[in-house]
């Protein structure tokens, strides 16, 4: 069985995320994996640690890969290439995981990230990829990233400027961040599709239907 991975946002509502993916998984005979990343590791108020992949000595990309290995062993699942999606903070994790491990992904859906990493070696992580070798032991290869289909999705009512300012990141709105990511990916050859969901705000459930349709279309083509 193949695997679809859903990564939670800051609120860590993995129950709703998992339940939302189950009908899709049942139709296509997939296993749903929704990791729950810990909060408050060193700072009780830290809920953001996993988004930039590494924090407090923990490599959250490697944590996910270990989870997938456990899924492979326990359920004889096909985890060499998985479908990955994430909303908000999960969207931040998803596109950064894509940069570091494109060979492990069949497709990626990124929903409404508040901050993005660009394929730009003049910037250091998490703004760019210039120090990925020193930081992760991995050199980000845009040509490998470009082999993975990417969906970018956001609600039409999801500006997010006030939310981001409240968390210490004033300036760009979520649509602007998504546009920056789209420009960076397409500029390096990645085939991206962008969907704006009418009438939807910053909602994981509201942006999930186009993600499911995106993955279902890829499965049908395969």
VOGU-3710 file (C-alpha; in Angstrom, 3 decimals, decimal comma):
1> xxxxxxxxxx> 0,000/0,000/0,000  1,142/3,522/-0,770  1,230/6,301/1,811  -0,083/9,850/2,087  1,476/11,999/4,836  -0,355/14,973/6,321  1,622/17,408/8,488  -0,264/19,477/11,041  -0,147/23,220/11,544  0,741/25,115/14,692
11> xxxxxxxxxx> -2,423/23,953/16,481  -1,438/20,287/15,975  -4,986/19,125/15,235  -3,884/15,790/13,836  -7,251/14,144/14,559  -9,159/16,373/12,149  -6,336/16,139/9,608  -6,369/12,348/9,703  -10,171/12,087/9,550  -10,274/14,447/6,579
21> xxxxxxxxxx> -7,891/12,244/4,599  -9,514/8,900/5,426  -12,252/8,932/2,701  -9,606/9,663/0,059  -7,327/6,966/1,458  -10,098/4,380/1,500  -11,001/5,108/-2,136  -7,411/4,627/-3,260  -6,227/1,968/-0,795  -3,699/4,228/0,921
31> xxxxxxxxxx> -2,245/4,433/4,407  -2,619/7,817/6,136  0,306/8,975/8,280  -0,171/12,105/10,404  2,836/12,616/12,691  2,402/14,648/15,853  5,508/16,731/16,451  6,173/17,743/20,080  5,831/21,287/21,371  7,593/23,033/24,243
41> xxxxxxxxxx> 10,831/21,063/24,045  13,090/23,708/25,574  10,629/26,590/25,766  7,076/25,838/26,964  5,759/28,396/24,484  7,591/26,950/21,477  5,063/25,531/19,033  7,036/26,283/15,863  10,103/24,009/16,187  9,353/21,473/13,432
51> xxxxxxxxxx> 8,517/24,017/10,722  12,123/24,857/9,813  13,086/21,129/9,968  15,700/21,351/12,741  15,448/22,724/16,269  16,884/21,912/19,700  19,152/19,295/18,163  16,215/17,465/16,572  16,020/16,822/12,824  12,299/16,625/12,160
61> xxxxxxxxxx> 12,852/15,437/8,589  14,704/12,414/9,944  11,941/11,863/12,504  9,436/11,616/9,653  11,680/9,250/7,709  11,969/7,015/10,776  8,177/7,032/11,169  7,858/5,962/7,541  10,316/3,143/8,118  8,183/1,918/11,014
71> xxxxxxxxxx> 5,101/2,089/8,786  6,937/0,073/6,127  7,922/-2,655/8,551  4,602/-2,883/10,359  2,198/-2,695/7,412  4,433/-3,660/4,489  3,776/-0,204/3,052  5,447/1,361/0,043  7,333/4,320/1,521  10,097/4,875/-1,030
81> xxxxxxxxxx> 8,007/7,721/-2,459  5,067/9,180/-0,543  2,566/11,964/-1,139  3,094/14,806/1,341  0,776/17,645/2,275  0,755/20,276/4,974  -1,268/23,342/5,933  0,149/26,529/7,481  3,077/25,352/9,637  2,698/21,980/7,957
91> xxxxxxxxxx> 3,056/23,726/4,612  6,314/25,222/5,811  7,584/21,779/6,781  6,349/20,185/3,544  8,194/22,395/1,072  11,388/22,346/3,136  11,225/18,538/3,333  10,851/18,581/-0,459  14,116/20,506/-0,789  16,011/18,057/1,404
101> xxxxxxxxxx> 14,430/14,770/0,288  12,927/15,116/-3,204  13,769/11,489/-3,935  11,320/10,366/-1,227  8,332/12,238/-2,643  5,812/11,407/-5,352  4,052/14,778/-4,953  3,759/17,667/-2,504  0,848/19,949/-1,628  1,678/23,144/0,276
111> xxxxxxxxxx> -1,200/25,040/1,856  -0,976/28,622/3,174  2,527/28,777/4,690  3,297/31,906/6,694  7,001/31,781/5,841  8,791/30,170/2,913  12,275/29,049/1,950  13,442/30,029/-1,512  15,722/28,035/-3,799  18,333/30,743/-3,387
121> xxxxxxxxxx> 21,912/29,989/-2,409  22,586/33,635/-1,543  20,315/33,266/1,515  20,799/31,039/4,570  18,202/28,666/5,970  15,277/29,078/6,477  15,135/32,073/4,101  17,163/30,253/1,440  19,201/27,129/0,766  22,749/28,491/0,765
131> xxxxxxxxxx> 23,940/26,672/3,887  21,985/23,423/3,538  25,155/21,331/3,243  26,634/22,752/6,437  23,344/22,578/8,288  21,906/19,264/7,124  24,700/17,511/5,270  22,510/17,809/2,164  23,065/20,027/-0,835  19,692/21,116/-2,189
141> xxxxxxxxxx> 19,490/20,217/-5,881  16,838/22,240/-7,758  16,844/19,775/-10,652  15,843/16,967/-8,252  13,182/19,174/-6,651  11,824/19,908/-10,138  11,002/16,236/-10,673  8,306/16,387/-7,969  4,840/17,786/-8,877  3,801/20,575/-6,508
151> xxxxxxxxxx> 0,390/22,027/-5,621  0,201/25,415/-3,919  -3,160/26,205/-2,333  -4,670/29,010/-0,270  -8,099/30,327/0,689  -9,236/33,522/-1,005  -9,954/35,068/2,416  -6,616/34,084/3,959  -4,552/37,249/4,190  -2,816/36,353/7,440
161> xxxxxxxxxx> -0,856/39,577/7,779  -2,105/40,255/11,304  -1,522/36,653/12,398  2,039/36,688/11,121  2,782/40,051/12,743  1,495/38,705/16,059  3,963/35,801/15,867  6,896/38,071/15,089  6,889/37,981/11,279  5,368/41,261/10,079
171> xxxxxxxxxx> 5,358/42,257/6,456  4,177/39,859/3,768  0,758/38,235/3,672  0,268/34,502/3,147  -0,720/34,989/-0,528  2,466/36,980/-1,055  4,529/34,250/0,561  2,899/31,613/-1,612  3,611/33,701/-4,709  7,276/33,985/-3,693
181> xxxxxxxxxx> 7,465/30,215/-3,312  5,731/29,650/-6,646  8,130/32,003/-8,426  11,156/30,324/-6,867  9,996/26,809/-7,735  8,910/27,545/-11,288  12,075/29,540/-11,884  14,028/26,348/-11,231  11,863/24,124/-13,412  9,326/22,710/-10,954
191> xxxxxxxxxx> 5,870/22,135/-12,412  3,542/23,869/-9,987  -0,196/24,280/-9,886  -1,778/27,008/-7,774  -5,349/26,933/-6,469  -7,219/29,656/-4,592  -10,292/28,306/-2,808  -13,157/30,832/-2,930  -14,583/32,004/0,378  -12,110/30,070/2,516
201> xxxxxxxxxx> -9,937/31,614/5,207  -6,996/30,059/7,030  -8,562/26,626/7,178  -6,938/23,214/6,777  -10,334/21,623/6,099  -11,229/24,331/3,585  -8,072/23,839/1,526  -8,097/20,049/1,695  -10,461/19,321/-1,255  -8,065/20,602/-3,969
211> xxxxxxxxxx> -5,228/18,707/-2,294  -7,204/15,472/-2,436  -8,143/16,164/-6,080  -4,478/16,843/-6,918  -3,293/13,570/-5,412  -6,197/11,628/-6,928  -5,364/12,962/-10,386  -1,744/11,869/-10,037  -2,822/8,405/-8,904  -5,168/8,112/-11,882
221> xx> -2,397/9,120/-14,272  -0,077/6,553/-12,727
//
